[in-house]
Amino acid sequence: MAGILDIAQLKRLSEHKYSSHGTSITEPVMQPFWRWLVEKIPETIAPNTITSMGLLINILTSTIVYMYCPTATEEAPSWVYIQVALGLFAYQTLDAIDGKQARRTHTSSPLGELFDHGCDSVSTVYVGIATGCALQLGFHPGWLMYMISVGVFLFYTAHWQAYVSGELKFGKLDVTEAQFLIIFIYLLSGIFGPLFWATRIPVLGLELKHVAVLGSSMAAVMSGFMHFSAILSGGIGKNGSTVAGTSTIAPVIHIGVVLLLQIMIMAKSPSHLYENNTCLYLLFFGIVASKVTNKLVVAHMTKSEMYFLDTALIAPGLLFFNQYFDTPVSEYYLLWVALILASFDILRYSTIVCTQICDHLGIYCFDITKTKTPKDTDEVKKVVTRSQTANAKHRSSTGTS
């Protein structure tokens, strides 16, 4: 497969150092448990293996919820909500100890950071949709789309501000607290049933599910304010630009296009595609957003520009143009095709990038017991130089710039 990162990007990535600021409220409380647990993990297990195991558990448990609640209006058996709560706790725990395992085994690398953030971007989508199912927000599809979109957007802005400022910033109420709140929601749905969230609060007249959404919205505003304060205050690059020397505002275009297509296709669907296939629809656009977020993370770590054109837009483009031509193809079947294409696209991108990094650093992604010989950088440079020379000659002969 053709490479995605060039030599300069790989060199900058190998020089990248993880930087973060801030600690949430519950992290110090959980640290003793995480430190105790990581000591029980064999030192031969790679940190990326721990991360991927957590993600697979999360995907599996969340998918079971979708199978029982495809429109987020159905009531699943109690064990479904219990198992997804346990799955999220397992993901949270494994996600917390993978970095400790890396430091413990002296295998910390930029690949680990990239792998961790990539898995988190996917997990954010799966957890958000499963939470909507537990709250039965499918009865209020607008609220559900709003909640998922806010979650995806906030995760993107967290890395957007890192792209601008050079470091991730964590608030007192952050990911760990949100995960514990969601676990609590799952457990209440498992114990009392999801109808519990339809209980109306006296005087206010609001359902409990609305209170949950409003509460999460307040937390989202706080996080968003922190992120945009960093973004709008200027970056660490030349003249207040990003780490790559690019515009601090430009990244809004990438996630903005995805969210805009999500809303437009929903609003113009003659078959009510979103309302009739809620989880499938949100999962599809969530995966597209994850791909865009992953490219932002890579851009940050390689100090590179984010280009607008992306294969991630092909899948939503199919749905858009199908509507433009009066839906000659069934929207339901096309949604499945788009989901498969989007999944393949993010898997292909992640595989190529991880393989390139492993080859460049002389490591294996899931094996820390052995190393590989880094590829001959000088030879690769010669290939790149020959390619650039050929392109320059082609532009000169055609009169293009």
Rosetta blueprint (number, residue, H / E / L):
1 M L
2 A L
3 G L
4 I L
5 L L
6 D L
7 I H
8 A H
9 Q H
10 L H
11 K H
12 R H
13 L H
14 S H
15 E L
16 H L
17 K L
18 Y L
19 S L
20 S E
21 H E
22 G L
23 T L
24 S L
25 I L
26 T L
27 E H
28 P H
29 V H
30 M H
31 Q H
32 P H
33 F H
34 W H
35 R H
36 W H
37 L H
38 V H
39 E L
40 K L
41 I L
42 P L
43 E L
44 T L
45 I L
46 A L
47 P H
48 N H
49 T H
50 I H
51 T H
52 S H
53 M H
54 G H
55 L H
56 L H
57 I H
58 N H
59 I H
60 L H
61 T H
62 S H
63 T H
64 I H
65 V H
66 Y H
67 M H
68 Y H
69 C L
70 P L
71 T L
72 A L
73 T L
74 E L
75 E L
76 A L
77 P L
78 S H
79 W H
80 V H
81 Y H
82 I H
83 Q H
84 V H
85 A H
86 L H
87 G H
88 L H
89 F H
90 A H
91 Y H
92 Q H
93 T H
94 L H
95 D H
96 A H
97 I H
98 D H
99 G H
100 K H
101 Q H
102 A H
103 R H
104 R H
105 T L
106 H L
107 T L
108 S L
109 S L
110 P H
111 L H
112 G H
113 E H
114 L H
115 F H
116 D H
117 H H
118 G H
119 C H
120 D H
121 S H
122 V H
123 S H
124 T H
125 V H
126 Y H
127 V H
128 G H
129 I H
130 A H
131 T H
132 G H
133 C H
134 A H
135 L L
136 Q L
137 L H
138 G H
139 F H
140 H L
141 P H
142 G H
143 W H
144 L H
145 M H
146 Y H
147 M H
148 I H
149 S H
150 V H
151 G H
152 V H
153 F H
154 L H
155 F H
156 Y H
157 T H
158 A H
159 H H
160 W H
161 Q H
162 A H
163 Y H
164 V H
165 S H
166 G L
167 E L
168 L E
169 K E
170 F L
171 G L
172 K L
173 L L
174 D L
175 V H
176 T H
177 E H
178 A H
179 Q H
180 F H
181 L H
182 I H
183 I H
184 F H
185 I H
186 Y H
187 L H
188 L H
189 S H
190 G H
191 I H
192 F H
193 G L
194 P H
195 L H
196 F H
197 W H
198 A H
199 T L
200 R E
201 I L
202 P L
203 V L
204 L L
205 G L
206 L L
207 E E
208 L H
209 K H
210 H H
211 V H
212 A H
213 V H
214 L H
215 G H
216 S H
217 S H
218 M H
219 A H
220 A H
221 V H
222 M H
223 S H
224 G H
225 F H
226 M H
227 H H
228 F H
229 S H
230 A H
231 I H
232 L H
233 S L
234 G L
235 G L
236 I L
237 G L
238 K H
239 N H
240 G H
241 S L
242 T L
243 V L
244 A L
245 G L
246 T L
247 S L
248 T L
249 I L
250 A L
251 P L
252 V H
253 I H
254 H H
255 I H
256 G H
257 V H
258 V H
259 L H
260 L H
261 L H
262 Q H
263 I H
264 M H
265 I H
266 M H
267 A H
268 K H
269 S L
270 P L
271 S L
272 H L
273 L H
274 Y H
275 E H
276 N H
277 N L
278 T H
279 C H
280 L H
281 Y H
282 L H
283 L H
284 F H
285 F H
286 G H
287 I H
288 V H
289 A H
290 S H
291 K H
292 V H
293 T H
294 N H
295 K H
296 L H
297 V H
298 V H
299 A H
300 H H
301 M H
302 T H
303 K L
304 S L
305 E L
306 M L
307 Y L
308 F L
309 L L
310 D L
311 T H
312 A H
313 L H
314 I H
315 A H
316 P H
317 G H
318 L H
319 L H
320 F H
321 F H
322 N H
323 Q H
324 Y H
325 F L
326 D L
327 T L
328 P L
329 V L
330 S L
331 E H
332 Y H
333 Y H
334 L H
335 L H
336 W H
337 V H
338 A H
339 L H
340 I H
341 L H
342 A H
343 S H
344 F H
345 D H
346 I H
347 L H
348 R H
349 Y H
350 S H
351 T H
352 I H
353 V H
354 C H
355 T H
356 Q H
357 I H
358 C H
359 D H
360 H H
361 L H
362 G L
363 I L
364 Y L
365 C L
366 F L
367 D L
368 I L
369 T L
370 K L
371 T L
372 K L
373 T L
374 P L
375 K L
376 D L
377 T H
378 D H
379 E H
380 V H
381 K H
382 K H
383 V H
384 V H
385 T H
386 R H
387 S H
388 Q H
389 T H
390 A H
391 N H
392 A H
393 K H
394 H H
395 R H
396 S H
397 S H
398 T H
399 G L
400 T L
401 S L
